[in-house]
């Protein structure tokens, strides 16, 4: 961490004018012959590089003994007694990261009646499963879950903590990170580990136009969240060698201002993240006739229909059907892209699919850069022909 320091003794009106101009966030003002930096500052340091010594960036002196922090912990996202599959994907990634540092891989499980889930986590190769089991953990309440999470961190000091970017994880991870006064990188798409245990957290930024590499060298633990279907899920083993560690719960840990009176199971909806076959529609196939053809094609193949961001914004499709950075990440066995140009925001959410077929009239469309099979042509003519061929083959 660090801070900007203004040397007003080196300031002149001309320098002040130049510094104000170079700030891309409009965070610098000049009042009463003094510069002032507002909270709009993102510490991009442009003013430092071009300020002729008027503004300096001072690194805070932080003494962190990284050797005291050991292990890569995966939070086991568990709702209604069922572990979310993003947990297994993160365990697989944790094993890859642990090979660099030689650290153990942990899983943290908070809930009620956790014995079966703890055994399942062991089958995915974790060295230790730390379990907080109490009837008060049956329903998710942010205060007790945060207290248990922080208790584990204080006692075992994991170097890195990986959390799934689910509805539960997106609530819990920031709260725990804030309480620990540590940073958190959300929706990571790539994770790498340095030999000094610094976790390189890579995620799209500025609308997907750049990939930001973020590290937290001066704080521990290092927190990040990752979406479902970003990493590969490992295969479970039949004879696990890990250990289950039962953690103590205290009355203070269970205190909460929230009381759960009842809970209702929400009706299940189509989850495109779970689909093995997807027919995705873009602007080039957005008319009603093509949407009906896409639905028929998806039904014949046993798949679901998805869309790009513009179609969700125009309320042609529900946002739950959107693929991309601001939608869902998918990794089906087959995805057919109809009339989709292939913007970075879309391809980031589906490029890991096993087989990608793209149809577009533009032979230079970016979607063809990630597609395995490229068809240059009119979707309104090609898709009906495919439907006809599939029907004849059935």
C-alpha positions as CSV (number, residue, x, y, z in Angstrom):
1,X,0.0,0.0,0.0
2,X,1.1,3.6,-0.4
3,X,-0.1,7.2,-0.6
4,X,0.3,10.3,-2.7
5,X,2.2,13.2,-1.1
6,X,1.9,16.8,-2.5
7,X,5.0,19.0,-2.3
8,X,3.4,22.4,-2.5
9,X,6.8,24.1,-2.1
10,X,7.7,22.9,-5.6
11,X,4.4,24.0,-7.1
12,X,3.8,26.8,-9.6
13,X,0.5,27.8,-11.3
14,X,1.9,26.4,-14.6
15,X,2.7,23.1,-13.0
16,X,-0.6,23.0,-11.3
17,X,-2.4,23.5,-14.6
18,X,-0.5,20.7,-16.3
19,X,-1.0,18.3,-13.4
20,X,-4.8,18.9,-13.4
21,X,-4.9,18.2,-17.2
22,X,-3.1,14.9,-17.0
23,X,-5.4,13.4,-14.3
24,X,-7.9,11.1,-16.2
25,X,-10.3,11.0,-13.2
26,X,-10.6,14.8,-12.5
27,X,-9.5,14.1,-9.0
28,X,-7.0,17.1,-8.7
29,X,-8.0,20.7,-8.0
30,X,-6.0,23.9,-7.4
31,X,-7.3,26.2,-4.7
32,X,-5.6,29.0,-2.7
33,X,-2.2,28.1,-4.4
34,X,-2.4,24.5,-3.2
35,X,-3.2,21.2,-4.9
36,X,-5.8,18.9,-3.5
37,X,-6.5,15.3,-4.4
38,X,-10.1,14.0,-3.9
39,X,-11.5,10.5,-3.3
40,X,-12.0,10.2,-7.1
41,X,-8.2,9.4,-7.3
42,X,-7.4,5.8,-8.4
43,X,-3.7,6.2,-7.8
44,X,-2.8,5.6,-11.4
45,X,0.4,7.6,-10.7
46,X,0.3,9.6,-14.0
47,X,0.5,12.8,-11.9
48,X,3.6,11.4,-10.2
49,X,5.3,10.6,-13.5
50,X,4.4,13.9,-15.2
51,X,4.3,16.2,-12.1
52,X,7.9,17.3,-12.1
53,X,8.4,16.3,-8.5
54,X,5.3,18.1,-7.2
55,X,3.5,14.8,-6.4
56,X,5.3,11.7,-5.0
57,X,4.1,8.2,-4.2
58,X,5.3,7.0,-0.9
59,X,5.2,3.3,-0.1
60,X,4.0,2.4,3.3
61,X,6.4,0.4,5.4
62,X,4.8,-3.0,5.9
63,X,6.6,-5.9,7.7
64,X,4.9,-9.1,6.7
65,X,6.4,-12.5,7.5
66,X,5.0,-14.6,4.7
67,X,6.5,-17.7,6.2
68,X,3.8,-17.5,8.9
69,X,1.1,-17.9,6.3
70,X,0.9,-21.3,4.7
71,X,-1.8,-23.2,2.7
72,X,-4.3,-22.6,0.0
73,X,-7.9,-22.7,1.3
74,X,-11.0,-23.3,-0.7
75,X,-14.3,-22.3,0.8
76,X,-16.8,-25.1,0.4
77,X,-19.9,-23.3,-0.9
78,X,-22.7,-25.3,0.6
79,X,-26.4,-24.4,0.3
80,X,-29.3,-26.6,1.4
81,X,-26.8,-29.3,2.3
82,X,-25.4,-29.5,-1.2
83,X,-21.9,-28.4,-2.2
84,X,-21.8,-26.2,-5.3
85,X,-19.6,-27.7,-8.0
86,X,-17.5,-24.5,-8.3
87,X,-15.9,-25.7,-5.0
88,X,-14.5,-28.8,-6.8
89,X,-13.2,-26.6,-9.6
90,X,-11.4,-24.4,-7.2
91,X,-9.9,-27.4,-5.4
92,X,-8.4,-28.5,-8.7
93,X,-6.9,-25.1,-9.3
94,X,-5.6,-25.0,-5.7
95,X,-3.7,-28.2,-6.3
96,X,-2.1,-26.6,-9.3
97,X,-1.1,-23.5,-7.3
98,X,0.2,-25.6,-4.4
99,X,2.7,-27.4,-6.7
100,X,4.6,-24.1,-7.0
101,X,5.0,-23.4,-3.2
102,X,4.6,-26.9,-1.7
103,X,1.7,-25.7,0.4
104,X,-1.1,-27.9,1.6
105,X,-4.6,-27.6,0.2
106,X,-7.4,-26.9,2.7
107,X,-11.2,-26.9,2.5
108,X,-13.3,-24.9,4.9
109,X,-16.9,-26.2,5.4
110,X,-19.5,-24.4,7.5
111,X,-22.9,-25.9,8.0
112,X,-25.1,-28.4,9.9
113,X,-24.8,-32.2,9.4
114,X,-21.6,-31.9,7.4
115,X,-20.2,-35.4,7.7
116,X,-21.1,-36.6,4.2
117,X,-20.0,-33.4,2.6
118,X,-16.7,-33.4,4.5
119,X,-16.0,-37.0,3.2
120,X,-16.8,-35.9,-0.3
121,X,-14.3,-33.0,-0.1
122,X,-11.6,-35.4,1.0
123,X,-12.2,-37.5,-2.2
124,X,-11.1,-34.4,-4.2
125,X,-7.7,-34.6,-2.7
126,X,-7.6,-31.9,0.0
127,X,-5.1,-32.4,2.8
128,X,-7.5,-31.2,5.5
129,X,-11.1,-30.3,5.7
130,X,-11.9,-27.8,8.5
131,X,-15.5,-28.2,9.7
132,X,-17.7,-25.8,11.7
133,X,-20.8,-27.9,12.3
134,X,-23.6,-26.4,14.4
135,X,-27.4,-26.3,14.0
136,X,-27.1,-22.4,14.0
137,X,-25.2,-22.8,10.6
138,X,-28.1,-24.6,9.0
139,X,-29.3,-21.4,7.3
140,X,-26.8,-18.9,5.9
141,X,-26.5,-15.9,8.1
142,X,-23.7,-13.5,7.3
143,X,-22.5,-12.8,10.9
144,X,-22.0,-16.4,12.1
145,X,-20.5,-17.5,8.9
146,X,-18.1,-14.5,8.9
147,X,-17.1,-15.2,12.5
148,X,-16.4,-18.9,11.7
149,X,-14.4,-18.0,8.6
150,X,-12.3,-15.4,10.5
151,X,-11.8,-17.9,13.4
152,X,-10.3,-20.4,11.0
153,X,-8.0,-17.7,9.4
154,X,-6.7,-16.6,12.8
155,X,-5.9,-20.1,13.9
156,X,-4.4,-21.6,10.7
157,X,-3.3,-18.6,8.7
158,X,-3.8,-19.7,5.1
159,X,-1.8,-17.8,2.5
160,X,-4.6,-17.7,-0.1
161,X,-8.3,-18.2,0.0
162,X,-10.4,-19.1,-3.0
163,X,-14.1,-18.6,-3.0
164,X,-16.7,-19.3,-5.7
165,X,-18.5,-16.3,-7.1
166,X,-21.9,-17.6,-6.2
167,X,-24.7,-15.6,-4.5
168,X,-23.4,-16.9,-1.1
169,X,-19.7,-16.4,-2.0
170,X,-20.2,-12.9,-3.3
171,X,-21.7,-11.9,0.1
172,X,-19.3,-13.8,2.4
173,X,-15.8,-13.2,0.8
174,X,-15.9,-9.4,0.8
175,X,-17.0,-9.2,4.4
176,X,-14.3,-11.6,5.6
177,X,-11.6,-9.8,3.5
178,X,-12.7,-6.4,4.9
179,X,-12.6,-7.7,8.4
180,X,-9.1,-9.1,7.8
181,X,-8.1,-5.8,6.2
182,X,-7.1,-7.6,3.1
183,X,-7.9,-7.0,-0.6
184,X,-10.2,-9.1,-2.7
185,X,-10.2,-9.7,-6.5
186,X,-13.6,-10.6,-7.8
187,X,-14.4,-12.8,-10.8
188,X,-10.9,-14.0,-11.6
189,X,-10.5,-16.0,-14.8
190,X,-6.8,-16.9,-14.4
191,X,-4.9,-17.7,-11.2
192,X,-1.1,-18.2,-11.0
193,X,1.3,-18.6,-8.1
194,X,4.7,-17.1,-7.5
195,X,7.4,-19.0,-5.6
196,X,7.3,-16.3,-2.9
197,X,3.6,-17.3,-2.3
198,X,2.2,-14.1,-4.0
199,X,-1.0,-15.1,-5.8
200,X,-1.4,-13.5,-9.3
201,X,-5.1,-12.8,-9.8
202,X,-6.0,-12.1,-13.3
203,X,-9.4,-10.7,-14.4
204,X,-11.0,-8.7,-17.2
205,X,-11.1,-5.0,-16.7
206,X,-12.4,-1.9,-18.6
207,X,-15.2,-3.9,-20.2
208,X,-13.0,-6.8,-21.0
209,X,-10.6,-4.8,-23.1
210,X,-7.6,-5.6,-20.9
211,X,-6.7,-8.4,-18.5
212,X,-5.6,-6.9,-15.2
213,X,-3.0,-8.7,-13.1
214,X,-3.5,-8.1,-9.4
215,X,-1.2,-9.1,-6.5
216,X,-1.4,-8.4,-2.8
217,X,2.3,-8.6,-1.7
218,X,1.8,-6.9,1.6
219,X,-1.3,-8.5,3.0
220,X,-2.4,-12.0,4.0
221,X,-4.6,-13.9,3.3
222,X,-5.0,-13.2,-0.4
223,X,-8.7,-13.4,-1.3
224,X,-10.2,-14.0,-4.7
225,X,-13.5,-15.2,-6.1
226,X,-13.9,-17.1,-9.4
227,X,-17.0,-18.0,-11.4
228,X,-18.3,-21.4,-12.0
229,X,-17.1,-23.2,-15.2
230,X,-13.8,-21.2,-15.3
231,X,-11.5,-24.0,-14.1
232,X,-11.5,-27.7,-14.7
233,X,-13.0,-30.0,-12.1
234,X,-10.7,-32.8,-11.0
235,X,-11.7,-36.5,-10.8
236,X,-12.4,-37.7,-7.2
237,X,-10.4,-40.6,-5.8
238,X,-11.7,-43.7,-4.1
239,X,-9.1,-43.8,-1.2
240,X,-8.6,-40.3,0.1
241,X,-5.8,-39.7,2.6
242,X,-6.8,-36.3,3.9
243,X,-8.0,-35.4,7.4
244,X,-11.2,-33.9,8.8
245,X,-10.6,-31.3,11.5
246,X,-13.6,-30.5,13.8
247,X,-13.5,-26.8,14.8
248,X,-15.0,-25.5,18.0
249,X,-17.9,-23.1,17.8
250,X,-18.5,-20.5,20.6
251,X,-21.6,-18.6,21.6
252,X,-20.0,-15.3,20.4
253,X,-19.4,-16.9,17.0
254,X,-23.1,-17.8,16.7
255,X,-24.4,-14.4,17.7
256,X,-26.5,-12.7,15.0
257,X,-29.0,-9.9,14.5
258,X,-30.8,-12.0,11.9
259,X,-33.3,-14.7,12.6
260,X,-34.4,-17.1,9.9
261,X,-38.2,-17.7,10.4
262,X,-38.6,-19.9,7.3
263,X,-37.1,-20.7,4.0
264,X,-38.7,-21.5,0.7
265,X,-37.0,-23.4,-2.1
266,X,-37.0,-21.2,-5.2
267,X,-38.4,-22.9,-8.3
268,X,-35.6,-24.2,-10.5
269,X,-34.9,-22.3,-13.7
270,X,-32.8,-23.1,-16.7
271,X,-29.2,-22.8,-15.8
272,X,-27.1,-22.3,-18.9
273,X,-24.0,-22.9,-16.9
274,X,-25.0,-26.5,-16.4
275,X,-26.0,-27.1,-20.1
276,X,-24.0,-29.6,-22.2
277,X,-25.4,-28.1,-25.4
278,X,-26.1,-24.4,-26.1
279,X,-27.5,-22.6,-29.1
280,X,-26.4,-19.0,-28.6
281,X,-28.1,-16.1,-30.5
282,X,-26.6,-12.8,-31.4
283,X,-27.9,-9.7,-33.1
284,X,-27.5,-11.3,-36.5
285,X,-30.1,-13.9,-35.6
286,X,-32.4,-11.8,-33.3
287,X,-35.6,-11.7,-35.4
288,X,-38.5,-13.8,-34.2
289,X,-38.2,-16.4,-37.0
290,X,-34.6,-17.1,-36.2
291,X,-35.3,-17.3,-32.4
292,X,-37.9,-19.9,-33.1
293,X,-35.5,-21.8,-35.4
294,X,-32.8,-21.6,-32.7
295,X,-35.2,-23.0,-30.1
296,X,-36.2,-25.8,-32.4
297,X,-32.5,-26.6,-33.1
298,X,-31.7,-26.6,-29.3
299,X,-34.7,-28.9,-28.6
300,X,-33.6,-31.4,-31.2
301,X,-30.1,-31.5,-29.8
302,X,-31.3,-31.6,-26.2
303,X,-29.8,-28.3,-25.4
304,X,-30.9,-24.7,-24.3
305,X,-30.9,-21.3,-25.9
306,X,-28.7,-18.5,-24.7
307,X,-28.0,-15.0,-26.0
308,X,-25.5,-12.1,-26.1
309,X,-25.7,-9.0,-23.9
310,X,-27.6,-6.7,-26.4
311,X,-30.5,-9.2,-26.6
312,X,-30.7,-9.3,-22.8
313,X,-30.6,-5.5,-22.5
314,X,-33.4,-5.2,-25.1
315,X,-35.5,-7.7,-22.9
316,X,-35.7,-10.2,-25.8
317,X,-34.2,-12.7,-23.4
318,X,-34.0,-12.9,-19.6
319,X,-30.6,-11.9,-18.2
320,X,-30.2,-15.5,-16.9
321,X,-29.7,-16.6,-20.5
322,X,-26.9,-14.2,-21.2
323,X,-23.3,-15.4,-21.8
324,X,-20.3,-13.2,-21.1
325,X,-18.5,-11.1,-18.5
326,X,-21.8,-9.5,-17.3
327,X,-23.7,-12.7,-17.7
328,X,-22.9,-16.4,-17.1
329,X,-19.7,-18.3,-17.8
330,X,-20.4,-21.6,-19.7
331,X,-18.3,-24.6,-20.7
332,X,-20.7,-26.9,-22.6
333,X,-19.7,-29.9,-24.8
334,X,-21.1,-28.0,-27.8
335,X,-22.1,-24.4,-28.4
336,X,-23.5,-23.2,-31.7
337,X,-23.1,-19.4,-32.1
338,X,-25.7,-17.9,-34.5
339,X,-25.0,-14.4,-35.8
340,X,-22.6,-13.5,-33.0
341,X,-19.7,-11.2,-33.9
342,X,-17.6,-12.4,-31.0
343,X,-16.9,-9.4,-28.8
344,X,-14.3,-10.0,-26.0
345,X,-17.0,-9.7,-23.4
346,X,-18.9,-12.6,-24.9
347,X,-16.0,-14.9,-25.8
348,X,-14.6,-14.6,-22.3
349,X,-17.7,-16.4,-21.1
350,X,-17.6,-19.4,-23.5
351,X,-14.2,-19.8,-25.0
352,X,-13.5,-22.9,-22.9
353,X,-16.3,-24.9,-24.5
354,X,-15.3,-28.3,-25.8
355,X,-16.6,-27.6,-29.3
356,X,-17.6,-24.2,-30.8
357,X,-19.4,-23.9,-34.1
358,X,-20.0,-20.3,-35.4
359,X,-22.1,-19.1,-38.2
360,X,-21.7,-15.5,-39.5
361,X,-21.9,-13.7,-42.8
362,X,-18.6,-11.8,-42.0
363,X,-15.6,-14.0,-42.7
364,X,-13.5,-11.7,-40.5
365,X,-15.8,-11.9,-37.4
366,X,-13.8,-12.2,-34.2
367,X,-15.9,-15.2,-33.2
368,X,-14.0,-17.3,-35.8
369,X,-10.8,-16.7,-33.8
370,X,-12.2,-19.0,-31.0
371,X,-14.5,-21.3,-33.0
372,X,-13.4,-24.8,-33.9
373,X,-15.7,-24.9,-36.9
374,X,-16.5,-21.7,-38.9
375,X,-19.4,-21.4,-41.3
376,X,-19.6,-18.2,-43.4
377,X,-23.1,-17.7,-44.5
378,X,-26.7,-16.6,-43.7
379,X,-28.0,-18.2,-40.5
380,X,-31.6,-17.9,-41.8
381,X,-30.7,-20.4,-44.6
382,X,-28.2,-22.6,-42.8
383,X,-30.1,-23.3,-39.6
384,X,-33.4,-24.5,-41.2
385,X,-31.3,-26.9,-43.4
386,X,-29.6,-28.3,-40.3
387,X,-32.9,-28.8,-38.6
388,X,-34.2,-30.7,-41.7
389,X,-31.1,-32.9,-41.7
390,X,-31.4,-33.7,-38.0
391,X,-35.0,-34.6,-38.3
392,X,-34.3,-36.9,-41.2
393,X,-31.6,-38.6,-39.2
394,X,-33.8,-39.3,-36.1
